């Protein structure tokens, strides 16, 4: 069953242009393309430094060309056509390969915050593995079904939710495991034994709320 994941990632497309105006925020979504059609990105720019941003777009090596669709006082709309090599510099081609749909994208100061529909856990694992292998900073923020954020109504404490999310993000539940209880405990600032108990109690509460 598919789920929604929210994560942040630092990739090259538009990174240089956005860093030129770090207080501005950009929101939009990719245009799904097929074959040899250049990939495009349609987005809104929130802020006021549009002249500086457009100058930075002209210098950004990932941008083949851009078009200003509309400019207002505090918001402007653009469509960017990426350079042909840019597709391989981001995560878009991985998402297409694993049927991951980016439903909402926000860019600010070189960091993307993405909301995506993920078909299954293996697809998310593949995306995370690709980022790890290509030294792309990736941080999973939360996972949930459309009914609401993971853990809502489950009775999980904040500490249990944090521990379960971190264990999932770091690959503790993968086969083979990609981390240990000791490593996770060190990251959380608690002992291995305390983390094991926290995960056990969190699992129990999830089972009681979903299948018991």
Helices and strands as residue ranges (DSSP letters): E 3-9, H 15-19, E 25-30, E 40-46, H 50-59, E 63-71, E 75-82, G 86-89, H 92-97, E 101-108, E 111-118, H 121-133, E 138-145, E 148-149, H 158-169, H 181-188, H 192-210
